[in-house]
Amino acid sequence: MADQFRLEIVSPERLLADRSVASVVVPGTDGDFGVLPGHAPMLSTLRPGIVEISEHDGAVPDRLFVKGGLAQVDDTSLTLLAEETIDLNNVDAAILEKQMADTREDIEDAKDDVERAALEKELGWMTALSDVIF
């Protein structure tokens, strides 16, 4: 269809999606951006956030959380190379809160800046996820 384009979502483990869609809103590092058929070519890094996928105009979008990654857009397709994706329906708020508390403690106990930076990155995506589900 002329009013749709191809969406592929790829994680390190497997191909998560390969379908025709009407629009996608992507959490780019510099802000969310929408992709429609005929979009100009571009590359963007992804920040932790929600990808909203609409199969047709007026449809309630499917929502998927990505921890980060890359987006490649051209006039006929969007490919998301996601570090990891999380189904919002499978998030347990209590477990997430516990993970965040544990990570905060680990940041305080970090032995060096490299370890601290890695833990802060983990806390960053957890915080972004908690902002969505709470």
N, C-alpha and C positions, 0 to 999 in steps of 0.2 A: 504494500500500500504506500501511496505517496505521502500520506500523513503520519507515517510511522518510520522508525529507524531501528537498527539492530542494537541490542544491549547485551553485552557479555560481562559477567562478573566472575573473576577468576581469583581463587585463593591459592596459597602455596600447595594445598593438598589436591584441589580439584576445580573443575568448572562448576560454578554454582548456578549460573543462569545464562541462557542463550535464547533470547526471545525478541519479538517485535513489540515496541512500545511507542507511545505518543509523546511522552515527556519524562524527564528525570531531573530531579533537583539533587545536586551533589554538594557535599560539604568540602569545598576547596579550602586550602590553607589561608587564602586571602579573603574568604567569605563564600557563602553559598552561591552557586550559579546553576541556572537552568539550561537544559539541553533539549532542543527541539529538532525535528528533521531539517536538514540543510544548514546546521550549525557550522560556523567557521572552524577550521582545524585549530586545535590547541592541546597543550599538555598542562596538567596541574597536579600538584601534590594534594593529598587528602588529609584533612585533620580528622580526629575522632568526631563522629557525628552521624546523623541520619541521612540515608539515601531514600528519597521518595520516588517511587516508580508508578507512573500512570499508564495503563494499557490503552486508554482512549480518552478523549476530551470529556471532562465531567466525571470521570471515574474516581472513586476513593482510592488514593494511592496506597500501594504496598510500601511498608516502611521496614528498613533494615539498618542496623547499626554497623558502621565500619570503624575499626580502630585506627585506620590510616591506610596509606597506599598511594597509588597514582591513578589519574584519569587521562585517557587519550580519546580525543574527540575528533571526528571528521564529519563530512556532510552526510554520511550514511550510517555512521555507527558511533557507539560509545563503548569503550572497554575500561572497566574498573579493575585494576590489579590491587586487590584488597589484602592487607596484612592479615586480617582476620575479620570475620563477620559474626554478628550475634543476632539471633532471632529475638526480637523484643518480647515475644510471647513466652519465652523460656527463661526470663530473667527473674531470679528470686531476690527481692529487695533486701531481705535480711542477710543473705549470703554476701551480696555486694557490699553492704555496709560493713560487715565483718572484714572482708578483703581490704576495704579502704582503710579501716582502722589498723589492720596489721601492716599494710604498706606504709602508713604514716610512721608507725613505730620503727619499721625497717629503715626508713629514710633517716630518722634520728640516729640510728645505730650504724649507718653506712660507714665503711672503713676508708673510702676515698671518693673523689668527685665523680669518677666513672660509675661506680656502683650507685651513688646518689642520683646521678642523671638518669640512669636506667630505671630506677625506682620512681623517680618523679614523672617519667614518661608513662609508666604503668598507672600511677595515680591520676594522671591527666585524662587517660581514656576512661578510667572508672568514674571520675568526676563528671565527665561529659555524659556518660551513660546514666548516672544517677540523676542528672538534671532532666533527662528525657523521661525517666520512669516515675519520678516523684512529683 
